[in-house]
């Protein structure tokens, strides 16, 4: 809206960057107090959804040519990130001799339809061979007690109202 269509390919040019031989990475952090019952959170992967769909939070398609598939997005969060910290022999993929940090999802990350993508969430998170989170619903199936904070998921994608920055509204 501010810069016009001719510059849209400069907004997170992930596909172009990969074609040029760079391995971009993606990470997300969660900073919320889950002990407060009123707190619900959106699954972190929703921040990455625009890399796949190239649809921004206002519903605009931005530089469709820079879209990546889910497998590439997964590599951005795992093996490519391990290369950047020069620990690819220890991290980033599930192989003998490597640290096996992993997440078990409630649905198939690679196959769930995009209109259900926001309903993906982790059932179990294992870090350093220790289960850090085991959701109650998965713990029951496994016949063991739940582990860690039990987040209340908010599966509604928030769509902020568009703001005309040229008229003095919103944030940059």
C-alpha positions as CSV (number, residue, x, y, z in Angstrom):
1,X,0.0,0.0,0.0
2,X,2.8,2.4,0.9
3,X,5.4,1.5,-1.7
4,X,3.3,0.1,-4.5
5,X,3.3,-3.1,-6.5
6,X,6.7,-2.5,-8.2
7,X,8.5,-3.0,-4.8
8,X,6.5,-6.0,-3.5
9,X,9.3,-8.4,-4.4
10,X,11.4,-6.8,-1.8
11,X,9.1,-8.0,1.1
12,X,10.7,-11.2,2.5
13,X,12.1,-12.4,-0.8
14,X,12.5,-15.9,0.5
15,X,12.1,-17.8,-2.8
16,X,14.4,-15.5,-4.7
17,X,17.0,-15.7,-1.9
18,X,16.9,-19.5,-2.1
19,X,17.2,-19.5,-5.9
20,X,20.3,-17.3,-5.5
21,X,21.9,-20.0,-3.3
22,X,21.3,-18.6,0.2
23,X,19.7,-20.7,2.9
24,X,17.5,-18.4,4.9
25,X,16.4,-19.4,8.3
26,X,13.2,-19.0,10.3
27,X,12.7,-19.1,14.1
28,X,9.9,-18.0,16.4
29,X,9.8,-17.4,20.1
30,X,6.9,-17.4,22.5
31,X,6.9,-15.0,25.5
32,X,3.7,-15.4,27.4
33,X,2.8,-16.4,31.0
34,X,0.9,-19.6,30.5
35,X,0.2,-19.8,34.3
36,X,-2.5,-17.1,33.8
37,X,-5.8,-18.8,32.8
38,X,-6.9,-15.9,30.6
39,X,-3.9,-16.3,28.3
40,X,-4.4,-18.2,25.0
41,X,-1.8,-18.4,22.3
42,X,-1.7,-18.9,18.6
43,X,0.6,-21.7,17.4
44,X,3.9,-20.2,16.4
45,X,4.0,-21.6,12.9
46,X,1.2,-19.1,11.9
47,X,3.9,-16.4,11.7
48,X,5.5,-18.5,9.0
49,X,2.3,-19.1,7.0
50,X,2.8,-16.1,4.7
51,X,6.1,-17.6,3.5
52,X,4.0,-20.4,2.0
53,X,0.9,-18.6,0.9
54,X,2.4,-15.1,0.3
55,X,-0.8,-13.7,1.8
56,X,-0.2,-11.0,4.4
57,X,-2.3,-10.5,7.5
58,X,-4.6,-8.1,5.6
59,X,-5.3,-10.7,2.9
60,X,-3.1,-9.2,0.1
61,X,-1.0,-11.5,-2.0
62,X,2.5,-10.2,-2.0
63,X,5.2,-11.5,-4.5
64,X,3.7,-14.9,-5.1
65,X,7.0,-15.9,-6.9
66,X,8.7,-15.9,-3.5
67,X,6.5,-18.5,-2.0
68,X,8.2,-21.6,-0.5
69,X,6.7,-25.1,0.2
70,X,6.3,-26.6,3.6
71,X,9.3,-28.8,3.3
72,X,11.5,-25.7,2.6
73,X,10.0,-23.9,5.5
74,X,10.8,-26.9,7.7
75,X,14.4,-26.8,6.5
76,X,14.6,-23.1,7.3
77,X,13.7,-23.9,10.9
78,X,15.9,-27.0,11.3
79,X,18.9,-28.0,9.1
80,X,19.5,-24.7,7.5
81,X,19.5,-23.0,10.9
82,X,22.0,-25.6,12.1
83,X,24.4,-24.6,9.3
84,X,24.3,-20.9,10.4
85,X,25.4,-21.8,13.9
86,X,28.0,-24.2,12.4
87,X,26.5,-27.3,14.2
88,X,25.0,-29.2,11.3
89,X,26.9,-32.3,12.5
90,X,25.1,-32.1,15.8
91,X,21.7,-30.4,15.1
92,X,19.0,-29.8,12.5
93,X,18.0,-33.3,11.4
94,X,17.1,-36.7,13.0
95,X,20.2,-38.9,12.4
96,X,22.3,-41.2,14.5
97,X,24.8,-39.2,16.6
98,X,22.8,-36.0,16.6
99,X,20.8,-34.4,19.3
100,X,17.2,-35.5,18.8
101,X,15.1,-32.4,19.5
102,X,11.7,-32.9,17.9
103,X,8.0,-32.0,17.9
104,X,5.0,-34.4,17.4
105,X,2.2,-32.5,15.8
106,X,-1.5,-33.1,16.1
107,X,-1.9,-33.4,12.3
108,X,0.4,-34.0,9.4
109,X,2.3,-30.8,8.9
110,X,3.1,-31.6,5.2
111,X,-0.5,-32.7,4.3
112,X,-3.0,-30.6,6.3
113,X,-5.0,-28.3,4.0
114,X,-3.9,-24.6,4.2
115,X,-7.3,-23.6,5.4
116,X,-6.7,-25.8,8.5
117,X,-3.0,-24.9,8.9
118,X,-3.8,-22.7,11.9
119,X,-5.2,-25.7,13.7
120,X,-1.8,-27.5,13.8
121,X,-0.2,-27.6,17.3
122,X,2.5,-29.6,19.0
123,X,1.3,-32.6,21.1
124,X,4.8,-33.3,22.4
125,X,8.1,-31.5,22.4
126,X,11.4,-33.3,23.2
127,X,14.6,-31.4,23.8
128,X,17.9,-33.0,24.7
129,X,16.2,-36.4,25.0
130,X,13.8,-35.0,27.6
131,X,10.1,-34.5,27.1
132,X,9.5,-30.8,27.9
133,X,5.8,-30.7,26.9
134,X,3.4,-33.6,26.6
135,X,-0.2,-32.5,26.0
136,X,-2.9,-34.0,28.2
137,X,-4.7,-35.5,25.1
138,X,-1.6,-37.2,23.9
139,X,-0.5,-38.3,27.3
140,X,-3.8,-40.2,27.8
141,X,-3.3,-42.1,24.5
142,X,0.2,-43.0,25.7
143,X,-1.0,-43.9,29.2
144,X,1.4,-41.5,31.0
145,X,1.0,-38.2,32.8
146,X,1.0,-34.9,31.0
147,X,4.3,-32.8,31.2
148,X,4.9,-29.1,31.1
149,X,2.5,-26.1,30.6
150,X,-0.7,-26.9,28.9
151,X,-1.3,-24.0,26.5
152,X,-4.8,-22.9,25.6
153,X,-4.7,-22.5,21.8
154,X,-6.3,-19.7,19.9
155,X,-6.9,-21.0,16.4
156,X,-8.5,-17.8,15.1
157,X,-6.1,-15.9,12.8
158,X,-6.3,-12.3,13.8
159,X,-6.7,-10.0,10.8
160,X,-5.9,-6.4,11.7
161,X,-7.6,-3.6,9.9
162,X,-5.6,-2.0,7.1
163,X,-4.1,1.3,8.0
164,X,-3.1,4.1,5.5
165,X,0.4,5.0,6.7
166,X,0.5,7.9,4.4
167,X,-2.4,9.5,6.3
168,X,-0.6,9.2,9.6
169,X,-2.1,6.1,11.1
170,X,-0.6,2.8,12.3
171,X,2.9,1.7,13.0
172,X,5.9,1.3,10.7
